[in-house]
Amino acid sequence: MEMIGILPGRFQPPHKGHLQAYGVVKQVVGPNNAYIATSAKTDNQKSPLNFQEKQQIWTKHGVPIDKIVKVVNP
């Protein structure tokens, strides 16, 4: 049985600690089975970044775009 790992969060914004946590998930389940789950929810105060903006930040730090998944409630 294959295991997958999911790092859920708002990621407003994604930062170095989030990237390190994703690295741990990759170590445990392997890079092909590690995913980031985040929503498209925004508001002016607490969650200013939309899904595409968060996705852009993650990919800038080497996370494959197909490993970043949009969910309703992370």
N, C-alpha and C positions, 0 to 999 in steps of 0.2 A: 504494500500500500504506500502510495506517495503522499507526502505531507506538503501542504502549502502554508505560507506565512503571510499574514496581512497586518500592516501597520496602519491603523485607522487614526484619523485626527482632522482638526480644522486646519492646521498648518497656516496660521495667519501672522507672519509668513513662515514658510519652511525655513529652518535654521540648522546650524551645524549639529546640534544635539539630535534633531530629527534624522539627519543624514547618518549619524552614528548609530542610531537605533535601527534604521533600515539596514545598515551594514551587519548588525547582529542578526537580524531576521534572515538575511542572505546567508550568513555563516551556518545557521541552524538548518535551513530548508534548501539551500542552494539558490543560485541567482535566477534560475528558470522558474522557481516556485515562490518568489518573494514579490509581494504587491504592496502598493500604497493605496489606501482608500480614503477619499475626501469628497466633500460635497461641493455643489455650485452655489450654496447659500451665501448671500452677501448682505451686509448692512453697513451703514456709513461709519459706525463706531468700532464695533468689535470684530467684524469680519469684512474688511474692505476688498480683499482679493477674490476674484471669481475663479472658477475651476481652471480656465485656460491660463490665467496668470500664475497660479500655483503650479500647474503642469510645466509651464515654461521655466520656472525656477528649479524644479526638480530635475528636469532634463539638462539644464545648464550644469548641474552637478553630477551628471553621468548616469542618472536613472533612465532606463529605456522608457520611451513614451508608452509602450504597450503594458508596462507594469504599473501605471498610474490609472486607477479606476475611479470613475465618478459614481458616487453612491448618494442615496437620499439622506441617510443619517449615519455618519461614521461613528 
